[in-house]
Structure formats: structure tokens, C-alpha cells
């Protein structure tokens, strides 16, 4: 089949009814739900871009089994140019959504590619599990399916392991096994874009304890599997908000869900890890999952930062506050952050790693530096946007005001510098408020802080895992200068 069109993606959503709950309502056909229609449209556009000659070279490669064009995010890199190709594919998709859809299709494709390349790791639990991973990867690749993932247990009593929770199946676990597969019960979060995905990949963070055996499983499953129920968080737009007043929230709602598994059958050929704590905990550190996901998220994060910084400069230019020294310093710091991110990306690709099988990987350490830098620099960029926008961000009228009898007065008193029309300045400031002040923007900020896990622990791991030999050698040589007392 190869890469799908947007129309085929939407048709697939309509064909595969899933159980989704939103504000107490059950939604069977997500394509008809106003809260999901614009995000679906944008994701469909990403699928269509794979067929556009302008982007196809970056977004697709030739399937080694069928000869069809398939998603480049699933392509093992054999040359440096392959790494650049994947990065450019990430970039054009990120720019299409301004970096605001953190779990677009290419993110989870990277996870699955890492799993397939580490099939021998999964085979430690049994040869069939390694085979299952490869077959599932090929199935997703050849059908261009859209994956979400659920890797976090409900945040109930975090001082206890999954097995120690008061409810035996509060956290997802195996109830029993049958000849057809395993029956699972419990819940997982945080399935971003889960209601409008095709499949889900379920695995664990590497913190399972020795008593958590029945919670140690990895599998892939269609989101419409019987017994799977998704509970959406409160949406920022349910289809009724004005796109003039809320241009980002009305287009890029990235629904997050709690997934409840009510005695769900996971067929044996969809199981990759089963009742193996050590193997489950090894998935993160012993596959190249972090290299692939960090590459995608770094490119997307760069685009999002460029958007936020560009928006801050634009609203400052609109009223000529960009001539003040303290404003220029704020912008200078933001631009420095952009250059640092670009530099880490370039180094990760140029100084690539090579696996035993000859696959090239972007180097992990500079990408991890970006991942732990973004939770600090993106909030700073948003703070700059709030600061330069100042009280003006709070004073914008609505679209309804502009079309009312007082619309001409609004045009007069909301005009900007250099002949900027009132409507255009209002449009610009509303775009900024959607990113830095409204609920949509708050979710975007929280996402950047935590999408890669606990930023404190991750930053500490930079120290623990860093190759300190060069620095230590300099210290050793300097100590030799002091001689004996």
C-alpha cells in the first residue's frame, strides 16, 4: 500500500470505530466530532504532503519489501545523507504545524524503528517476541498507520510500585493468558492524539520493581480493540471558538487521553515483552529509542522555538518597543538559544554513531542536551513573549467587536506603528496570547517541560552518563604543574 493520503487516513478513522469519551459523551465516529475535526484535517495534510513532489523526497523512501514509497521516519540510515533526509522530513512536518503537534506521526515511527532494530533484545524473552516486533514494524510501515503510545501509569500513589497499589489492576497488568493471547486490565496514560490514531504502542518506563512482574509487558494494539476505552481531558476548543480569536487552539488541539483496558485481549503476535521485568526495564537504555525520538523532538522543538521567538519579535516591532536595550537583550538571549540548539543538532548528525549492523544514529549526548535545555529555554521564550506583549496582550477585543458598530473606533485606537492596521495588530496579539497566555498555550508550555520525562532527573543523567575523560585529563595535566610540596 505505501504512504496514505489524508483522505485514506480519515476513511480509516471512520471505518474503525473506537470508544472515546469527551465531556461525559461517548463518541464513536471521531471524524464527526467538532473538537477533533481541525486536528484531523491538519494530520491529514501531513499525510498528503508525502505525495507532494516538493516534500516527497524528504518524507518517503522506497520500501525494501514492496518497492512502494513509505515513511522516511521508519528508514534505517545507512549514510550521513540519510540522517539529513530524516531531519528534513521532521522539519517540513514541524513547520506545517508550527511545532505545536509534538506527537505527529513521525515521533512514534522513530520509536517503532528503534524496536525493530533491537529485535534481538526482545528475542531474549523468546524468539517469537523478536519476530513479532519486526513483523509489527513492517505492518505499520507498509500500511502507513498512525501510532500513539501509553507508557505512564495513573498518578495515584507514586510512593508505591504498581504491584503495591491498593487496587490490583489500577496500573495495567496481565490478568491471565489464553491460547489466543494475554488478557490485560488497568489503565495507562498519556495517549496524545489517541482518539485520532490508528494503533497504540504500550511499553514501560524503566522503573519497574521486582514485584511488578505482571505489569512488565510491551505490545501493540489497534485503538479500536474491544474493551479499550479512552477518556479525554477537557479540550481547549470543541469546535465553537473563533479562529480569529484563537487561531492556534482552534487548529492544533492535541487531545490527551487516559486509556482504560477492560479485560482486553492482546494477541500473541502483538506481544513483544511478557512477564519480564529486566527486559521491560531494558527497552529504554538498550534500544536506540532515545536517539530517534530525541532527533525528531529536537527538530520539532527548534521550529516551535523559532515560532515563539519570531512572534515575540513581531509584536515588539508592531509597537516599536524593539528599540529599547532591555528588549534587545531578551531577544538576543532567545536567539542564542536557537543557535545552541542548531549546533547540537548539527553535531549529533556529523558525529554520528554506527551500530553493529551498520545503521547510522544521530549521536545521543548532544540530542539529550537539547532535550534537557528545551524545558528551560522554551519557558524563557514564552516569558519574553509575555513581557514584550505586556498589558497589550490583555486588551485585545474580539472578532465580534470588529464587525460591530464600534468596529471603526477599534480600528483607529488599536493601530500599530508604521501604518499597521488595527485589525492586523489585534490578529497578531491574539496569536501571541493563544501561545503564551490562554489554556492552549499553557498546555504547550507544560508539554515542553515534561514530554521527555522528569527534567530534573534527565539533567542529572547528563552528568552521570557524560564522558568526562577529556575534562579529567585536563585537570590531571594541570595538577602535574604544581609539583611536590
C-alpha positions as CSV (number, residue, x, y, z in Angstrom):
1,X,0.0,0.0,0.0
2,X,2.7,2.5,0.9
3,X,2.1,6.0,2.2
4,X,-1.5,7.0,2.6
5,X,-3.3,10.2,1.5
6,X,-5.2,12.4,4.0
7,X,-8.5,11.1,2.7
8,X,-7.4,7.5,3.3
9,X,-6.4,8.4,6.9
10,X,-9.8,9.9,7.5
11,X,-11.6,7.0,5.9
12,X,-9.7,4.7,8.2
13,X,-10.8,6.6,11.3
14,X,-14.4,6.4,10.1
15,X,-14.2,2.7,9.4
16,X,-12.6,1.7,12.7
17,X,-15.0,2.8,15.4
18,X,-13.3,3.4,18.8
19,X,-14.7,4.1,22.2
20,X,-13.8,7.7,23.1
21,X,-15.3,9.7,25.9
22,X,-15.3,13.5,25.9
23,X,-17.1,15.7,28.5
24,X,-19.3,12.7,29.5
25,X,-20.3,11.9,25.9
26,X,-19.4,8.7,24.1
27,X,-18.0,9.4,20.6
28,X,-17.9,6.6,18.2
29,X,-17.1,8.5,15.0
30,X,-14.3,10.9,15.8
31,X,-14.4,12.4,12.3
32,X,-17.8,13.9,13.1
33,X,-16.8,15.4,16.5
34,X,-16.2,19.2,16.1
35,X,-13.4,19.1,18.8
36,X,-11.4,16.7,16.6
37,X,-12.2,17.9,13.0
38,X,-9.5,20.5,12.6
39,X,-6.7,18.5,14.2
40,X,-7.7,15.6,11.9
41,X,-7.6,18.0,9.0
42,X,-4.0,19.0,9.8
43,X,-2.8,15.5,10.3
44,X,-4.4,14.6,7.0
45,X,-2.5,17.4,5.4
46,X,0.8,15.8,6.8
47,X,-0.2,12.5,5.1
48,X,-0.9,14.4,1.8
49,X,2.5,16.1,2.0
50,X,4.1,12.6,1.5
51,X,2.6,12.7,-2.0
52,X,3.6,16.3,-2.8
53,X,6.7,16.3,-5.1
54,X,8.1,19.3,-3.1
55,X,8.3,17.2,0.0
56,X,8.2,13.5,-1.0
57,X,12.0,13.1,-1.2
58,X,12.3,14.1,2.4
59,X,9.2,12.3,3.7
60,X,9.4,8.9,2.0
61,X,11.8,6.2,0.9
62,X,11.4,3.0,-1.1
63,X,10.1,0.0,0.9
64,X,12.7,-2.8,0.8
65,X,9.9,-5.4,0.6
66,X,7.3,-3.9,-1.7
67,X,9.0,-1.1,-3.6
68,X,6.3,1.3,-2.5
69,X,7.1,4.7,-1.0
70,X,6.9,4.5,2.8
71,X,7.5,7.0,5.6
72,X,11.2,8.1,5.9
73,X,10.8,8.3,9.7
74,X,10.9,4.4,9.6
75,X,14.0,4.4,7.4
76,X,17.3,3.0,8.9
77,X,20.0,5.4,8.0
78,X,22.9,3.9,6.0
79,X,24.6,7.1,5.1
80,X,25.0,10.6,6.5
81,X,22.7,11.8,3.8
82,X,20.0,9.5,5.2
83,X,20.3,11.3,8.5
84,X,19.9,14.6,6.8
85,X,16.9,13.3,4.8
86,X,15.1,12.2,8.0
87,X,15.9,15.5,9.7
88,X,14.5,17.5,6.7
89,X,11.3,15.3,6.9
90,X,10.9,16.1,10.5
91,X,11.4,19.8,9.7
92,X,8.8,20.1,7.0
93,X,6.2,18.4,9.1
94,X,7.1,20.5,12.1
95,X,6.8,23.7,10.1
96,X,3.4,22.6,8.8
97,X,2.2,22.6,12.4
98,X,4.5,25.3,13.8
99,X,6.0,22.7,16.1
100,X,2.8,22.5,18.1
101,X,1.9,18.9,17.4
102,X,4.5,17.1,19.4
103,X,3.2,13.6,18.7
104,X,2.8,13.8,14.9
105,X,3.2,10.5,13.1
106,X,7.0,10.8,12.8
107,X,7.6,10.7,16.5
108,X,6.2,7.2,17.2
109,X,7.6,5.9,13.9
110,X,11.0,6.6,15.4
111,X,10.1,4.5,18.5
112,X,9.0,1.6,16.3
113,X,12.1,1.8,14.2
114,X,14.2,1.5,17.3
115,X,12.2,-1.5,18.5
116,X,12.7,-3.3,15.1
117,X,16.4,-2.6,15.1
118,X,16.6,-4.1,18.6
119,X,14.7,-7.2,17.8
120,X,17.4,-9.4,19.3
121,X,16.8,-7.6,22.6
122,X,13.1,-8.6,22.5
123,X,14.1,-12.1,21.5
124,X,15.8,-12.6,24.9
125,X,12.3,-13.3,26.2
126,X,11.7,-15.8,23.4
127,X,12.5,-15.9,19.7
128,X,8.8,-15.2,18.8
129,X,8.9,-11.8,20.5
130,X,11.7,-10.6,18.4
131,X,9.9,-11.8,15.3
132,X,6.7,-10.1,16.5
133,X,8.5,-6.7,16.7
134,X,9.9,-6.9,13.2
135,X,6.5,-8.0,11.7
136,X,4.7,-5.3,13.5
137,X,7.2,-2.7,12.3
138,X,6.7,-3.9,8.7
139,X,2.9,-3.9,9.1
140,X,2.9,-0.3,10.3
141,X,5.4,0.8,7.7
142,X,3.6,-0.8,4.7
143,X,0.2,0.5,5.8
144,X,1.3,3.9,7.0
145,X,-0.6,3.7,10.2
146,X,-0.5,6.4,12.9
147,X,0.7,5.4,16.3
148,X,0.1,6.8,19.8
149,X,1.7,5.5,22.9
150,X,0.8,5.0,26.6
151,X,3.8,4.5,28.9
152,X,2.8,6.1,32.2
153,X,0.7,4.5,34.9
154,X,-2.0,6.7,36.6
155,X,-0.5,9.1,39.1
156,X,-2.2,7.6,42.2
157,X,0.3,6.7,45.0
158,X,3.7,7.4,43.5
159,X,5.5,6.2,46.6
160,X,4.4,2.6,45.8
161,X,5.2,0.3,42.9
162,X,2.5,-0.9,40.5
163,X,2.1,-4.2,42.5
164,X,1.7,-2.3,45.8
165,X,-1.2,-0.2,44.7
166,X,-4.4,-0.8,46.7
167,X,-6.3,-1.8,43.5
168,X,-4.5,-4.8,42.0
169,X,-5.3,-3.6,38.4
170,X,-5.2,0.1,38.9
171,X,-2.0,0.0,36.8
172,X,-2.1,-2.0,33.6
173,X,-1.3,-5.6,34.1
174,X,-1.9,-9.2,32.9
175,X,-5.0,-10.9,34.2
176,X,-4.4,-14.3,32.6
177,X,-3.1,-15.8,29.4
178,X,-5.0,-17.8,26.9
179,X,-4.2,-19.8,23.7
180,X,-5.0,-16.6,21.7
181,X,-3.0,-14.1,23.8
182,X,-2.9,-12.3,27.1
183,X,-5.8,-10.6,28.8
184,X,-4.9,-7.2,30.3
185,X,-6.7,-4.9,32.7
186,X,-6.0,-1.4,34.1
187,X,-5.1,2.0,32.8
188,X,-2.3,3.9,31.1
189,X,-1.7,7.5,30.1
190,X,-0.9,9.8,28.4
191,X,-2.0,8.9,25.0
192,X,-1.5,12.1,23.0
193,X,-3.7,12.2,19.9
194,X,-5.0,8.8,21.0
195,X,-8.6,9.4,19.8
196,X,-7.5,10.0,16.2
197,X,-4.7,7.5,16.0
198,X,-4.8,4.0,14.3
199,X,-2.7,2.0,16.8
200,X,-1.2,2.3,20.2
201,X,2.2,1.1,21.4
202,X,2.3,0.2,25.1
203,X,5.6,-0.1,27.0
204,X,7.1,0.9,30.3
205,X,9.4,3.5,31.7
206,X,12.5,1.7,33.1
207,X,11.4,1.8,36.8
208,X,9.6,-1.5,37.3
209,X,10.3,-3.2,40.6
210,X,11.0,-6.9,41.3
211,X,7.4,-7.4,42.4
212,X,5.9,-5.9,39.2
213,X,6.1,-9.0,37.0
214,X,2.6,-8.9,35.7
215,X,3.0,-5.2,34.8
216,X,6.1,-6.0,32.7
217,X,4.7,-6.2,29.2
218,X,5.1,-4.4,25.8
219,X,2.6,-4.7,23.0
220,X,1.0,-3.0,20.0
221,X,-2.8,-2.9,19.6
222,X,-5.4,-1.1,17.4
223,X,-7.1,1.7,19.3
224,X,-10.5,0.1,18.4
225,X,-9.7,-3.2,20.1
226,X,-12.7,-4.5,22.1
227,X,-12.5,-3.3,25.7
228,X,-10.3,-0.3,25.0
229,X,-11.8,3.0,26.3
230,X,-10.3,6.4,26.0
231,X,-11.1,9.3,28.4
232,X,-10.2,12.7,27.0
233,X,-9.0,15.6,29.1
234,X,-11.1,18.8,28.8
235,X,-10.5,20.2,25.3
236,X,-9.3,23.7,24.6
237,X,-11.7,24.0,21.7
238,X,-14.8,22.0,21.0
239,X,-15.3,23.4,17.5
240,X,-17.1,26.6,18.5
241,X,-14.4,29.1,19.2
242,X,-13.5,31.8,16.7
243,X,-10.3,31.1,14.7
244,X,-9.7,34.9,14.7
245,X,-9.7,35.0,18.5
246,X,-8.0,31.6,19.0
247,X,-6.0,30.8,15.8
248,X,-3.8,28.1,17.4
249,X,-6.3,26.4,19.8
250,X,-8.9,26.0,17.1
251,X,-6.4,24.2,14.8
252,X,-3.9,22.3,16.8
253,X,-5.8,20.7,19.7
254,X,-3.7,17.7,20.6
255,X,-6.1,15.6,22.7
256,X,-4.5,13.6,25.6
257,X,-6.3,10.6,27.0
258,X,-6.3,8.1,29.8
259,X,-6.7,4.6,28.2
260,X,-8.6,2.0,30.2
261,X,-8.2,-1.6,29.3
262,X,-11.2,-3.6,30.4
263,X,-10.0,-7.2,30.0
264,X,-8.6,-6.6,26.6
265,X,-7.2,-9.5,24.5
266,X,-3.7,-8.8,23.2
267,X,-3.0,-11.5,20.6
268,X,0.3,-13.3,21.0
269,X,1.6,-11.9,17.7
270,X,1.2,-8.4,19.1
271,X,3.2,-9.1,22.3
272,X,6.8,-8.1,22.4
273,X,7.7,-8.4,26.2
274,X,5.8,-10.6,28.6
275,X,6.3,-11.0,32.4
276,X,10.0,-10.0,32.2
277,X,10.9,-7.1,34.4
278,X,14.6,-6.9,33.4
279,X,13.7,-6.9,29.7
280,X,11.0,-4.3,30.1
281,X,13.4,-2.0,32.0
282,X,16.0,-2.5,29.3
283,X,13.8,-1.1,26.5
284,X,14.8,2.5,27.1
285,X,18.6,2.1,27.8
286,X,19.3,-0.8,25.4
287,X,17.4,0.1,22.3
288,X,18.2,3.3,20.3
289,X,14.7,4.7,21.1
290,X,16.1,7.8,22.7
291,X,18.4,8.6,19.7
292,X,15.4,8.5,17.3
293,X,12.8,10.3,19.4
294,X,15.3,13.0,20.5
295,X,16.2,13.6,16.9
296,X,12.6,14.2,16.0
297,X,11.7,16.2,19.1
298,X,14.8,18.4,18.8
299,X,13.9,19.4,15.2
300,X,10.3,20.0,16.2
301,X,11.4,21.9,19.3
302,X,13.6,24.1,17.2
303,X,10.8,25.0,14.9
304,X,8.5,25.7,17.9
305,X,11.2,27.9,19.5
306,X,11.7,29.8,16.2
307,X,7.9,30.4,16.1
308,X,7.7,31.7,19.6
309,X,10.8,33.9,19.2
310,X,9.6,35.2,15.9
311,X,6.2,36.0,17.4
312,X,7.8,37.9,20.3
313,X,9.8,40.0,17.8
314,X,6.8,40.6,15.6
315,X,4.6,42.0,18.4
316,X,7.5,44.2,19.6
317,X,8.1,45.6,16.1
318,X,4.3,46.3,15.9
319,X,4.6,49.0,18.6
320,X,8.3,49.8,18.1
321,X,9.4,48.6,21.6
322,X,12.2,46.7,19.9
323,X,14.4,49.8,20.0
324,X,14.8,49.5,23.8
325,X,18.0,47.9,25.0
326,X,16.5,45.6,27.6
327,X,14.1,44.2,24.9
328,X,17.0,43.6,22.5
329,X,18.9,41.8,25.3
330,X,15.9,39.5,25.8
331,X,15.7,38.8,22.1
332,X,19.5,38.3,21.9
333,X,19.3,35.6,24.6
334,X,16.5,33.8,22.7
335,X,18.4,33.9,19.5
336,X,21.5,32.4,21.3
337,X,19.3,29.5,22.5
338,X,18.2,28.9,18.9
339,X,21.9,28.8,17.8
340,X,22.8,26.4,20.6
341,X,20.0,24.0,19.5
342,X,21.1,24.2,15.9
343,X,24.7,23.5,16.9
344,X,23.7,20.4,18.9
345,X,21.7,19.1,16.1
346,X,24.5,19.5,13.6
347,X,27.0,17.8,15.9
348,X,24.6,14.9,16.5
349,X,24.4,14.3,12.8
350,X,28.0,14.9,11.8
351,X,29.5,12.9,14.7
352,X,27.0,10.1,14.2
353,X,27.2,6.7,15.9
354,X,27.3,3.4,14.0
355,X,25.6,0.3,15.3
356,X,26.9,-3.3,14.9
357,X,24.6,-3.7,11.9
358,X,25.9,-0.7,10.1
359,X,23.0,1.7,10.9
360,X,23.9,5.3,11.5
361,X,22.4,7.0,14.5
362,X,22.5,10.7,15.4
363,X,24.7,11.0,18.5
364,X,22.7,10.7,21.7
365,X,24.5,13.2,24.0
366,X,24.0,16.4,22.0
367,X,20.4,15.5,21.4
368,X,19.9,14.8,25.1
369,X,21.4,18.2,25.8
370,X,18.7,19.7,23.7
371,X,16.0,17.7,25.5
372,X,17.1,19.0,28.9
373,X,17.7,22.5,27.5
374,X,14.2,22.9,26.0
375,X,12.4,22.7,29.4
376,X,14.4,25.8,30.3
377,X,14.7,27.8,27.1
378,X,11.1,27.4,25.8
379,X,9.5,28.7,29.1
380,X,12.0,31.6,28.9
381,X,10.9,32.4,25.3
382,X,7.3,32.3,26.4
383,X,8.2,34.7,29.3
384,X,9.8,37.0,26.8
385,X,6.7,36.9,24.7
386,X,4.6,37.8,27.7
387,X,6.9,40.5,28.8
388,X,7.2,42.4,25.5
389,X,3.4,41.9,24.9
390,X,2.8,43.4,28.3
391,X,-0.7,44.7,29.1
392,X,-1.4,44.9,25.4
393,X,-2.0,41.1,25.4
394,X,-4.8,41.5,27.8
395,X,-6.5,44.4,26.0
396,X,-7.5,42.8,22.7
397,X,-11.1,43.0,21.6
398,X,-12.9,40.0,19.9
399,X,-13.7,39.3,16.3
400,X,-17.4,40.2,17.1
401,X,-16.3,43.7,18.3
402,X,-14.5,44.3,15.0
403,X,-17.7,43.6,13.0
404,X,-19.9,45.6,15.3
405,X,-20.9,49.3,15.1
406,X,-17.8,50.3,17.1
407,X,-15.5,48.4,14.7
408,X,-14.2,51.7,13.1
409,X,-13.2,53.0,16.5
410,X,-11.4,49.8,17.3
411,X,-9.5,50.1,14.1
412,X,-8.4,53.6,15.0
413,X,-7.3,53.0,18.6
414,X,-5.7,49.6,18.1
415,X,-3.5,50.5,15.1
416,X,0.2,49.9,15.4
417,X,3.4,51.6,14.2
418,X,4.3,52.3,10.6
419,X,0.7,52.2,9.5
420,X,-0.1,48.7,10.8
421,X,-3.9,48.4,10.7
422,X,-5.8,47.8,13.9
423,X,-7.2,44.5,12.7
424,X,-3.8,43.3,11.8
425,X,-2.3,44.3,15.2
426,X,-5.2,42.6,17.0
427,X,-4.7,39.5,14.9
428,X,-1.0,39.4,15.8
429,X,-1.5,39.9,19.5
430,X,-4.3,37.3,19.7
431,X,-1.9,34.8,18.0
432,X,0.6,35.6,20.7
433,X,-1.9,35.3,23.5
434,X,-3.0,31.9,22.2
435,X,0.6,30.7,22.6
436,X,1.6,32.4,25.8
437,X,-1.5,33.2,27.9
438,X,-4.5,31.1,27.1
439,X,-5.2,27.5,28.1
440,X,-3.8,26.1,24.8
441,X,-0.5,27.9,25.4
442,X,-0.3,26.7,29.0
443,X,-0.7,23.1,27.8
444,X,2.1,23.7,25.2
445,X,4.3,25.1,28.0
446,X,3.7,22.1,30.3
447,X,4.3,19.8,27.4
448,X,7.7,21.1,26.7
449,X,8.6,20.8,30.4
450,X,7.6,17.2,30.8
451,X,7.2,15.4,27.4
452,X,10.7,13.9,27.8
453,X,10.2,12.9,31.4
454,X,11.3,14.5,34.6
455,X,13.7,17.3,33.6
456,X,15.5,17.2,36.9
457,X,16.3,13.5,36.7
458,X,17.1,13.9,33.0
459,X,19.6,16.7,33.6
460,X,21.2,14.8,36.4
461,X,21.6,11.8,34.0
462,X,23.6,14.1,31.7
463,X,26.2,14.3,34.4
464,X,26.1,10.7,35.3
465,X,26.3,9.4,31.7
466,X,28.7,12.1,30.3
467,X,32.1,11.0,29.0
468,X,34.2,13.1,31.5
469,X,37.6,11.8,30.3
470,X,38.7,14.9,28.4
471,X,37.9,17.2,31.2
472,X,39.5,14.9,33.8
473,X,42.6,14.6,31.6
474,X,43.0,18.4,31.6
475,X,42.7,18.5,35.3
476,X,45.3,15.7,35.7
477,X,47.8,17.6,33.5
478,X,47.2,20.8,35.3
479,X,47.9,19.1,38.6
480,X,51.3,18.0,37.4
481,X,52.3,21.7,37.2
482,X,52.2,22.0,40.9
483,X,54.9,19.5,41.7
484,X,55.7,18.2,45.2
485,X,55.2,20.4,48.3
